[in-house]
């Protein structure tokens, strides 16, 4: 009998440990984060829209907290989503771009969210959460081979992934005017011709001994030329196969993806994940394909809205939000689920088809997607619900950021944030619960790629909300309010105007940024500019050089990185059944 005592002691220790883990997990809320793509600040009923019906998202706001100054860290998808997941400005992780291409351009590119970045999913995974991302990723896939998956969601803290590695574009549909194809036909064909001429010149020089050149150099140039030629050739239809596919974890399920079923698949996957993991704390990020063009909308919602195809698409997304909330309610998880809804950035003003607007409405705010620091491109919805913890029907006008989700959910999961890097987000729980009245953000820095375009200063003692624009895009045509000729505003060069002194606005009095202040109209002009410039210098001292993930090399198509579940280059399969 003496030999049984250690066994019973060991079992007792195991039982106590299990009970502690169970009690700890029971106190942690489920976390549901929903992000729209290209949704305008003014597209929702709870933000003042009375012509688009969004009853489910409006219900979230009624039952929870609505933020009116919720700010994205970038006005385009890839860097904004990187900042959301890491709580850091994109420039810190190498997700800011020095070129005109500010997003991941190919699933067969080598750039993406660096493996050394710690996402909030990783923190929650370490705290016992089951984690999933369903929908759009757009933060890269491979680094050196077609299956190393170094940028994949499963290598960034997610236990489960279903969705699209890239983003919706017209090329995925194959019927409307191609977006990427039109760009590539001009760019890569020109590069192919230049490199072919260079190879021919080197070859002639080598054979005639006019000058010395190594065969390795000629072969290298020839390979580059072939690469650009294939990239140009891909614009005639291969983009649909190479960029527009669905994956489940590491496996391709549809290549190319069936657009008409993609959104229903996303919804089914989200519902299924909740039902499978209802007994333990989970993190579910639902990254909608809505409302990015080509505005894939099921027949059930076509023609229902007063705003054409775009309004139909918004209303379908709202229905999807409602369906996800319904399963939360049905499974009895409502009171133990921290729920959040937002958009990655503002609506696209340039998204048009003849006279039809295919992009969102940014309310009273100037500008839109891609436009650096203008408010319409970076101010996004921010809605939270947690019954019994967050006061219902609350509206908060303080400046907040998408980056704040990182420390907020880490706090809820009792996780430990990395101590070896700067985290720019701030824990929102005291503000959401009303225990503090002011945001922790004093300054916010608004980047366009690697270029600082504007800075926001919340002067807490006076209540003023100053914003200084150092650089603004040049609208095309002049006075149009958007960059219709180029398809999207750019960040540098001849496409922008530099302001010295900066354009200064007080958003508390002029939220539309309609009338810039001057030393004549604003006595505090010089004081405000001086204070903001000091903040910029301090901010720049915190930046350290990192590899640029969206460099020209990282953002070109590389055939050896191309995910393919069929015979290359056709890459076709359907494993969704």
N, C-alpha and C positions, 0 to 999 in steps of 0.2 A: 504493500500500500504506500510505502514511502516513495516509491518510484512514480506514483501517480500525481503527487503534489506538484512537481515542476510542470507537468503537462497541464494540470488545471490552472496553474498560475499563468502559464503562457497563453492559454485560451482566454483567461480573464483579461489579460493585457490586450489581446486582439479585439475582444468584445468592446472594451472601453475605447480603444482607438477608433473602431468602426463607428461607435455611437458619437464620438467627438466629430468625426468627419461628417456623419449624417446631420448632426445638429448644425455644424458650420454651413454645410450646403443648403440646409433648409432655410437658413436666414438670408441666403443670397438670392436676389431677385433674378428671374429670367430677364434677358436683355434682347429686345427686338428693335433693330435699327433699319429704317426704310429710307432709301435714297432714290429720288427721281433723277432723270437725266435731261438737262436743259430746260427744266421747268421755270417759268417766270415767277417772280415774287407776287405779281398781281393776278395769277391764274386761279387762285383758290378763293372760295366764298368767304372763308374766315379772314382773308386779307383784303376784303373789300370788293371782290368780283361778284356781281349780281347777275351775270349772264352765262357763266359756266357752272354746272351743277356738280359740287363736290361734297355731298352730305357726309360721307364717311370720314374724310380728313377734317371736315368742319366739326364733326362729333369729337374727334380727338382733341381739338382745340378747346371745345366747350367743357370737356371732362378733365382738361389738364392746363398746361401753361403754354402760352404763345409768346415767342420772341419776335420783336419787330426790327431789331438791328442785329440780325444773325448774318455773319459775314463769311464768305468763302475765302480760302487762302490763294485762290487763283481763278481766273475767269474762263478756264477751259478744263476738260475732263481729267486728263492724266495727272497733272500736278495737284489739282484740287483733291483728288481721291487719295493721292499719296499723303498729303497733309492730314486728311481726315483720319487715315489709319495709323499715322505715326505721331500725331500731335505736334508736328514740326513744319515750319515753312519749307516749301519744296526745295528751295535753294540749299538747305542744309543736307538733304539726302541725295543731291545731284539730279533732282527731278525738275529743275528749271532749265530752260533751253536758251542757247545763244543763237539759234537759227530760227527761221520762220516756222519750222515744224515744232509745235509745242506739245504734241501728244505722241503717244506710241503710234507709229505709222504702219507697222507690220507685225503680225504675230511671229514672223520669222526674222525679226530684228533681235539684236543682242542687248538692248537697253531694257530697264525695268526697275521696279522697286528693289533696292540692293538687299542682298541676303543678310547684311549686318544690321539692318533696321529692325527694331522691335515693335511690332504692331500691337494694338490693344487686344487683338485676338490671341496673340502669343501669351500675353499676361493672363488673360482669362483662362486659357487652356492650362496654364500652370496652376491655376486655382481650382481645377477640377471641373471647369465648364466644358460641355460639348459644344463645339463651335462650327458654324457653317456660313458660307457665303453662296448665295444663290442669285444668279443674274449676271450683270456686267462686271468685268474685272478691269481690263484696259491698263494693266500695270506690268505687262511683259510676261514672258514665258521662259525662254531658254537663254543660256549664256554662250556656251561653246559647242554644244551638240544638240541634235533634234529632240533628245529625251533627257537632258539634265534637269529641266524644270526648275531652274534656280530661282526664277521669279514667280513661280506658280503659287496660288493661294495656299495649297497644302504645305508649302515651305515657308509660309508666313503666319502660321498659327491656326489655320483652319483645318478641322478634322474632315470636313466634307465640302465639296465644291460641285456645283452644277451650273453651267451657264456658258457665257460667251467671253473668250479671252480678249476680244477686240471690242468694237463698238458698231452699232448699226450705221450703215451708210447706204446711199442709193445703189451702190455697186452690188450689195447683198441681194437686192430685189431683182436687178437685171432688167428693169423696165423703164425706170426714170433716167434722166440725165445722170451719168456716172459722176461721182464726186472725186474719188481718187484717180480714176482712169483718165479723166480730162487733164488732171495735173501731171500725171506720169507721162502721158503721150508727148507733152512738150518737153518736160524736164529730162527724162531719161533718154529720149531719142537724141536730144542735143548732146548729152554726155557721151552716149554711145558713139556718135560721129566724131567728137573731139578725141576720144581715146583711140578709136580706130585709126584716125589720122596720125596720132602719136606713135602707135605701134608700127604703122607702115613706115614712118620716117626712121624710127629706130632700126627696123629690120633692114631697110635700104642702107643705112649708115653702117650696120654691122657687116652686111654682105660685101659692100664695096670698100670697107675699111676707111670710110671718110672720117669716122670718129670711133672711139672705143666705147663699147657698151657691153655689159654682161648679158648672157642669155636669160639669167634669172630675172633681170629687170624687164626684158621684153615679154617673158612669160607672165610676169606679175601684171603688167599693163594689159596684156591680152585677156587675162582672167577678169580683170576689172571691167574691161569693155564688154565681155560676155555677160557679166553680172548685170550691167546696166541695160544691155540689150534684152535680156530675159525679163528684167523689171519693166521695160517699156512694153514688151510683148504681152506681159501679164495684164496690162491695162485693157486688153481686148477680151476680157472675160474671166481670166484666172483669179482675179481678186475675189470673186464670189466663192471660189473653192479654197483659196489660200488664207483668207482672213475671216470668212463668215461661216464659222462652224461652232458646234456645241460640244462641251466636254463634261464628263462626269468623273470627278477626281482627275486621274491622269489619262483617262481613256476618251478618245473622240467617239461621240455617239452619232452625230450627224455632220456630214461634210459634203456639200454645203448644207446649212441649216434650212429647215422648212419654216419660213418666216410666219406663215399663217398659223403655225402651231407653237411657235416659240414662247409667246407670252402665257398661253395656257399651261405649257410645260413648267415654266417658272413658278406659276401659282401652285400647281400640283406638288412640285418639289418642296415649296415652302410649307404648305399644309402638312405634307407627309413628314417633314422634319419635326415640326411641332408635335405631331401625334406620336412619333417614335421616341421623343425625348422629354415628354411632359412630366416624368417622375424625377428628373434631376435638373439642376440649373443649366440653362443653355444660352448661348449667344447666337442669334440668327441675324445676319445682315442680308436684307433683300434689296438688291441693287437693280431696280427696274430698267428694262430696255425703253420704256416710255420716258419722255415724249420726244426722243431724238428722231429726226427724219431718217428713214422714209415714213414714219408715223404708221407703223403696221397696226391695223385695227381690225378686230373681228367684225363679221357682218352684223352681229347683234347690236353693235354700237354705231355703225355707220349711219350718218344722217340724223343722229339724235340731238346734236348740240346746235347752238345758234352761231357757232364759229367754225363751220366747215370741218375738215378732216382733223385739224389741230384740236379743236374743242372736243370732237368725238374721242380722240386719243386720251385727252386729259380725263374725260369722264370714265373711260374704260379703266384707266389706272386707278381712279378713285374706287371703282367697283372692286378691283383687285385688293386694294387696301382694306376695304370692308370685309372681303372674304377672309383675309388673314386675321383681322380682328375678331371675326365671328368664331373662328376655330379656337382662338385664345379664350373667348368667353365660354364656348361649349365645353372646353376641357377644364374649366374652372381655374384658369390661370390669370385672369384679369387683374386681380388684386396683388399678384406677386410678379408682375411683369412691368419692367421699365421700358416704355415704348417711345420711339422717336421717329419723326418724319422730317425730311429736308430735301433739298436739291443740291447737285454738285456745284452749280453756279447759275447765273441768270439765263433768261431766254434768249434765243438767237434771233436777232433782228434781220439778218441777211437771208434767213431761210425762207425763200419765197418760190412760188411757181406761177409765173406770169403775175397776175394781180392778187393771187391768193397768198395770204400770210401763213407760213408753215411753222413759224417759231412762236415763242411765248410772248406774253405781255408783262413788262416789268413795272407796271404801275406808274407812279409819278416820277420814277427814277430815270436819270439820263443814262443812255448807253445800254449795252447788252453783252452777250457772250463774246469773249475774246478781247474786250476793250480795256485791258489794263486796269486802271483804278476807278473808272466811272462806276457809280453806285449800281446802275442797272445790271451790270455784269457780275457783281460780287455779293449783292444783298439777296439772301435766300430765305425761304420759309424755315422756321425752327419751332417744332411743336413737340411737347413732352407730355406723357401721361403715366401716372402711377397712383391709382386710387388709394386714398388714405395716407399717402405720403406727400404728394404734391397737391397744393390747393387748386381746386377746379375753377375754371373760368378766369384765370390770372393772365394778365398781359404785362410783359416786362419790356421796357424801352431801352435798356442798357446795352452797350456794345458787347457782343459775344461772337464766338468763332466756331466754325466746323471743327477746328483743332481742339476745342474744349471737350469734345466727346471722349477723347483719349483719357485724360486724367479723371473724367467723371465716371466712366464705366470701370476704370481700374480701381477707383475708390469704392464703388459699389461691390466689387468682387473681392475687396480686401487685398488687392494685388499691389506689388511693389514696382514702381516705375523705374526705368534705367537711371542710374546716377552718373553715368559717364558721358552724358550728352545733354544739350539744351532741349527742354520741352517747352514749347510756346503756348500750348493750351493751358487752361485753368479749370479747376474743378467747379462745375456749375451748381452742385447740390445746394450750397448755402443760398445762392441767388434764387434758385428754383423754389426752395422751401420758404423763402422770405425771411430767413434769419439775418441776411445782409441785404442792403438796398442798392448797393453799387457793384458794378462789375469790377473784377480785378484788372481788366485791361485798361491801361492808360494810353498806350500807343499801339497801333496796328499798322503793319507795313504791307502795301499792296504792290505785288510784283506782277510784271508781264514778262514771262520767261525769267531770265536772269537780271532783268532791268527793273529797278525800283521806280515805279511810276507815281505813286502817291503815298501819303502818310496821314493817318487819322490820329488826332489827339483828343482824348476825352478829358477836358479840364474839369475835374470833379468838384472843385470848390465853387465854380461859377455855373456849372451845368452846361457850358458851351461845348460843342462838338466840332472842333476845327478839322478841316481836311485840306492839305496842300498837295497840289498836282505839280510834279516836276516835269512830267512828260504826258502828252495826250495824243491819241491817234488822229490823223488827218482823215476826216470823213470824205468819202468818194461816192457820188459827186459832192461838191462843196455844199454844206448846209443840209445834207440829207439825213444826218443823224446816225449814219452807219457806213460801213465800207462795202457798198454793194458791188463795186467794180472788181475788187480783189476777193470777194467772198467772205473775208474776215479781216478785221483790223490787225495790223502787225505791231511789233513792240519797239522797233528801232529803225535807224536809217532815215531815208527820205519819206517814209510813211508816217512819221511822227513829228510833233512840234515840241521843242524844249522850252521851258518857261523859266526865266530868270528876271525878276523874282518869280517864285511859284504862283500858280493860281490858287487863291485861298478862298474857302467857303466856310461858313458856319452852318453845318447841317441842321442844327437845332432851329435855325430860322429860315434856312433855304435848303430843304432836303432834296430839291430837284437840281441843285447845283446850276442854277440859271444865271446868277449874278455874282461874278467874282469880286471879292473885296479888294481894296487898295489902301495905301497909307492915308488917302484923303477920306475915304468912306469908313475906315475902321482904325480908330486910334491905337488899338493894340496890335496892328498888323506886324510891325517890326519885332515886337516882343514874342508874338506867336511863332513867326517864322524862325526866329533865333532858337526858341525852345525846341521846335520840331527838328531843326538841323542838329542840335545837340543830341537828341534822341537817335537820329539816324547814325551819327558817328558812334554812339555807344552800341547800337544794334550791330553795326558792321564789325565792331571789335569781337563780337561773339561768333562770327562766321569763320569757318575753317574750310580750306580747299578740299573738294571731293571730286571724284570722277563724274563727268557729265554724262548722265544716262541717255540723254536725248541728243547727243552729238550727231553730226552727219554720219559718222561711221556706224554708230550704234543703231541709227534709225533708218538704215537702208535694208532692203530685202537680202537675206543670205540663204541661198538654197540649202546649205547643210543644216540650217536651223528650222526648216519648214516642217511643221507637223503634217503628217499625211497618213491617212488610213487606207489608201488605195494605191494605185500605180502612179508614181510621180511622173509628170507634173499634174495629172488629172485629179488625184486625191478625192475619191468619192466613196462614201459608205453610208449605211443607215443601220445603226445598231441600237436604235431607241426602243425597239420592241422587246 
